[in-house]
Amino acid sequence: MGSIWSQTCSIGRRPPLRGHLKTQAAVVGAGMAGVLTAYALQQAGLSVVVLEAGRIAGGQTQNTTAKITSQHGLIYSRLIQSFGEETARWYAKANQDAVRAYQDLIDVQGISCDWEERCAYLYGPDVTVLQEEAEAARRLGLPASFTREVSIPIPHDGAVCFEGQAQFHPLKFLKVLADQLTIYEQSRVLTAEGDLLTTELGSVQAEHIVFACHFPFVNFPGMYFARMHQERSYVLALQGAPPVDGMFLGVGRDTFSLRTYGELLLLGGGGHRTGENTEGGQYDLLRRKAREWFPQSQETAHWSAQDCMPPDHVPYIGPYSSGHPGWYVATGFQKWGMTSSMAAATLLCDMIQGRDNPYAGLFSPSRLDPAALPGILTEGGQAVKSMVKRFFQIPAEAAKDIPAGHGGIVFLNGKKAGVYRDESGALHPVDIRCPHLGCQLEWDLGLSLPRLPVRLPGPAHLRARTDRPGLQSPDRPAVFTAISRAVSIMIDLVRKGLSLRFTNQAAALVCGSSADVRPMSLLFTAWGQRRAPSSPAAAGEEGALVRLV
């Protein structure tokens, strides 16, 4: 079942790219980040082309809860502790400015997108933690305060309140901007080499290329697959539930999100790391909570979203890698894609035009985080486990045991394969190999699976378990190298001991495709030699977030 956004707004179809064309800027991805970036560049006078693998706003954007807020969970106390108050203040300013930039753009364009100003609340049982977060946010210049009075039926002892935040209909907003852009749908980028993007039916040559496709698909350089993991969360749209006055997010595990849209209440939650929901039941969890808190309500829609999570909780926005001048990336938005998309659009527009921007250092993809070092071994072990699992774990299911509308991993013609049974009973084989590293995919039973035509390779909801945390700081070369070598040894042992033959290019590069293994430590050391980005304040106030109007 689609989101209420896709059910209540139709965006006209665009033809696929055919033939070759040249342009100043090409944007890969027609979601919120891609469209806002393309619009900003076009407003700046550049010729822009957008390439979309599926439909405009057909991915994460249509599955968002569409909260436009600088309230990003318990982040500001953590940012102050990890990076210092100055850096945390720039993060706060970038996102609060983004809220205002949306309002300005909507006013100038006259966009009817159900914009509503709302307070954003962060609620929970730990008053001390909430008070500390409110104080941290207020110290950074945000409109935050602590309150004990929150009008929701979910148990809590207090909340952090951010005033002057907003909610809207993301597709109604995006449609107006997309209508002003050159966008090609069904134009998946197959290769990216230098200034050339190649699709199945055509190609684009561009001076500047922006990868705004949620998860960057070019593995090397960049290694974004190793610097983020993905998390999935779920939403119910409820009819007949009493409205809530604001936007709400719980603190901690097993927490829930609330906002209204018209007469509907959106209840979100059940989040987990992608690939770690083999037992399913996340929608059922939300339905039980809906019956408990809103017994008179009825479900009208349900959907899920998948977010890219960087280890230091700050998005990657800026140059894709030092070896590819002219390439840019916007990813790792966590669960805050609305404000992050606006910040990305303005920052990338400045960079492409050669203008300074004070947020460049803050969001730099080349930043290296010493705090994430301990996680490399854990994540490396998880990668090895996934590789081993693909080849040696015998599936418990048999194809005959898979019910309609579900899938699993089975033996098919003597080999392991993903299998999906549609509502008519027909079986559809699915490749279980991750395109990033060749790890085994896992079936997520918490999703609502669509009925698929026979010729499709499988449901779009089969997701990869290729998660790794971020690359680390050059300030600790000895520790850095030691840990990266440990990861290399683990993978090398698996490769040698099990005599695995990797056909995936990325896996071959990481693990070594011959007897002469290329250790991961060499890859990490190369990053360790890069100079850490300068403070975002170095650019000064003059480069503050540029409005798109």
Summary of the structure (lengths in Angstrom):
residues: 549
radius of gyration: 23.0
end to end distance: 35.6
largest distance: 65.6
contacts: 1909
relative contact order: 0.14
helix: 33%
strand: 24%
